[in-house]
Amino acid sequence: MSDVALGRMPRVSEAASTRSFSGRGLVRRAAVYLVLVIGAIFAAFPFVWMVLTSLKSHNESLADPPTFLPSLWHWSNYVQAWQAAPFTRYFLNTFFICACVVALGLVTSTLAAYAFARLDFWGRDVLFLLFLATLMIPFETIIIPNFLILKHLHWLNTFNALIVPFGASVFSVFLLRQHFHSLPQELFDSAALDGAGHLRMLWNVAIPLSRGPLAAITLFAFLGSWNSLLWPLIVTNSQNLRPVQLGLSVFTTEAGTQPQLLMAANAFTIAPIVILYFFAQKQFMEGLAATGIKG
């Protein structure tokens, strides 16, 4: 008698079932990749447009409707843009400021994060909440108080004004604190049995296990310092101190804007950031994953 007559359902072959699930997986994966490709195109388009505009003539960069590809490729725009301002000095200033801000930020953030994560002192949690509350204060509201403080310290128009106010980051402390808090307590107990103090625990236990988070906060600090515009404009008036972002203002004058030169300057201004991210993207992603939301 047949399976139907005996009341049994016919079996679907394992091969057919496997093919069905495999087909669904391929369709789902293709849909995900399609969405990612479309998102990547939208994300990359402004950068592509910037580079193409930097290679156009002045009239073509202002054409309406705009053209996508230049009719003639004006590579000399990069030379003119570089010579329009002392960009060599601006880049040196920016690299020096970024290096100092990153180094100072790593020291202060590491020490503060370890204290909040591993030291037990009175009012620690309340102090940490107050510390985090400063993230909600807009930077624009503290510009005048900070300016007055630097004026009384006689730091205006100095590198101190560009470095010291950014030597500590609440966000970096928060990320590192979350990571230090997730480290196994047994490691610190073993170090304590060996006679290690807190500084030795930090240096020999916590920091070697925190390369990813440290890379993440380094990149964040570097990006923040590199893109700084308003604060250097307020506290400096010397060309010998100003960073690279202020050099872009020379292409916007009362006579109008030179889009092709501005885009060329933008291209070589963001080039170090792109290079840095390509070299540090693995550590950056691992750092964000390691800091987590545990706590």
N, C-alpha and C positions, 0 to 999 in steps of 0.2 A: 504494500500500500504506500501511497505517497505521503510525504511529510504533512501536507495540508489535511489529508484524510485522517491522519493520526493526531491532528491537533497541534502539530509542531510547526513553528515558524521557519521558513527557509533561511539558512545561514548565508550571510554575505561574506564573500571571500575576504581573507585578510589582505590580500594584495589590492583588491578594489577599495577597501577601507583606507589602506595606507595611501593609495593614490589620491583619494578624496581629501584626506587631511593635508597631504603634501600640496595639492592644488590650492587649497584654501590658504595655506601658509605662504605660498608664493604670491598669491593675489594680495594678501595683507602686507607682505614685505614690499611688494612693488608699490602699493599705495603709500606706505611710509616713506619710501625713497623718493617718490614723486613729490610729496609734500616737502621733504627736506630740500630737494633740488630747487623747487619754486621759492622756498624761503631763502636759500643761499643766493639765488639770482637777485631777489629783492634787496638782500643785505649787501651784495657786492656792487650793485648798479651805481650807487653814489660815488664809489671809489673809481669805478671805470669811467664814469662821466667826468670826474675831476681830472683824471689823467688825459682823457681825450680833449677836454677843454683847454688844458695847459699847452696843448700842441697846435692850437688854432691861432689864426691872426686875430687882431683886436676887433675888427669888423665882424668876422665870422663868429667870434665868441658872444657877440651881442645880437646876432641875427634872429629874426622872428619870421617864420618859425625856426627853431634851432636845428642845426644839423648835427647828426650823430658822429660821423667820421670827419676829420679835417680834410678839406680839399688839398691843402699843402701842409706837410708836417713841419712845424716850426720848432725844431729842437733848441734853437737859440733862445727860446723863451726862458729856459732854465738858467742859462748864463746871465741873461738880463735880470731875472728875479734874484739871483744870488748877489749880483753887483748892486742891486737897488738899496741894500741896507748892509750894515756890517754883520752879516750872518755868521761869519767865522767866530767873531767875538760872542755873538748871541748863543751859538751852540756850545762854546766852551763854558760860558756862564751857566747854561742850563744843565750841562753834564755835571759841573761842580756842585750846583745847588741840589740836583737830584741825588747825587752820591751822598752828600751830607745828610739830607733829609732821610734817605733810606737807612743809612747807618745809625743815625740817632733814633729813628723810629723803631728799628729792630731791638736796640738796647732797652729803650723805655717800655716797649710793648711786651717784650719777653719777661722783664722783671715784674711788671705790673700784673701780667696774666698769671704768672706762677704764684704770686702772692694771693690773688683772688681765687685761684684753683686749689692750692695746696697748703696755704697757711691758714690756721684757725685763729682769728683775732676778733675782738669785740666789734660788732657793727659791720662785719664784712659784707653781708648780703645787702644791707641797707645802703652801704657806701657804693656797692657795685650797681645797684639800681639807680642811685643818683648819678653815677658815672655814665650809665647808659642813657639817662634822661637828657644828657647834653647833646645827644644825637638829634634830638627834635628841635634844637635851637638853630634857626637859619643863620648861615654864615653872614648874611647882610646885616643882621642885627648886632653883631659884635665887631663890625669893622671899625666903627668910631672908637669904642673903648680900647681895642687893640692898638689902634693908631696913636691914641693918647699915651698908652703905656710905653710904646716904642719911642715916642717923642721925649718923654721924661727920662728914658734910658739913653737918649742920644744915639739911637740905633737907626734912625731914618737915613735912607740912602746908603745903607751898608748891607753886606751879605747876611749879617745877623738877623736883619728884619725879614729876609727871604727864607731863612732856614729854621731858626729857633721856634717860631710859632707853629710850625708843622712837624716838630720833632717828636710829638706824641700823637697817637691816633686812637680814639676810642673804639673805632671799628676793628682795628688790628688787635687791640687788647681783648675785645670780645671774641674774635675768631680763635686766638691762641688760648684764651681761657677755656673755651669749649673743648679744645683738643687736649689740653693738659688735664682737664677734668675727666676725660675719657680714658686716660692711661691707667693700666692696672696698678692698684695700690701695692701689690706684692713687690713690684720693682723698687719702689721707694722704701718699703720696709726692709728689703735686702740691703739697699744702700745704707740705710740707717744703722743696721746691724754691723756693717763694716766701718762705722764711724764717720760716715759722710754727713756734712752739713747741708743746709739748703742750697747754697751756691754750687756745691759740688754735685748735688742731685740734679740741679738745673742744667749744669754743663755736661755731665756725664750720662744722665738718664733721659731728661726731658728733651733737650735740644737734638740729640742724635735721632730721636724718634719723631721729630717734628720738621723734617726737611720740606715736606709738601706744604704744610701751612706757612712755614717761613717763606717759601718761594711765592706763595699766594699774596701774603702781605707785602712782600718786596715789590711785586708787580703792581699792586694797588698803590703803594706809596710812590713808586716811580711815575705811574700814570698821572696821579694827582698833582705831583710837582711839575711834571712836564707840561701839563695842560693849564697850569696856573696863569691867569691873565689879569684879573681885576686887582688882586693884592699887589703884585709887582708894579702895576701902573700907579697905585696909590703911594707906595712907600719908597719908590725910586724915581729919580729924575736924571740919572746919568746913563749914557749909552754904554758905559763900561760895566754896568751892573745888570742891565736888563736881560731877561731870558728871551728865548726864540719866539715865543708867542707874540710878544710885543712888536717883533719885526714885521709881522703880517700887516700891521696898520699902515705901513708906508704905501701900500697899494690902493688905499682909499683916501682920497684927498678932496678938496673943494671942487677940483676940476672934474671929478668923477672917479670911477673905479676901473681898474685894468684887470678884467676877469682872468685873462689868459696868464698874466704874471702872478696873480693871487693864487690861482690853482696850481701853478708850477711851484710856488713857495710852499703851499699846503702839502704838495706831494713829497718834497724832500724834508718837510718838517715832521710828517707822520712816519717816514721811512724807518727811523730807529725804533719806533714803537712796534711796527709790524715785524721787524727783524727780531726784537726782543721776545715778542709773543711766540713766534715760530720756534725759537729755541727753548722757551720756558713753558710751552703750552701743556706738556705732560705733567710737569711739576705743579702747574697752576690748577689743573683739573683734579689731580690727586690731593692738593691742598684743600680745595673746596670740599671734596668728599670726606677728607679726614677731619675737618673741623666739625662737620655734622651739625645736628640740631639737638644732640644729647646734652642734658644738663639739668 
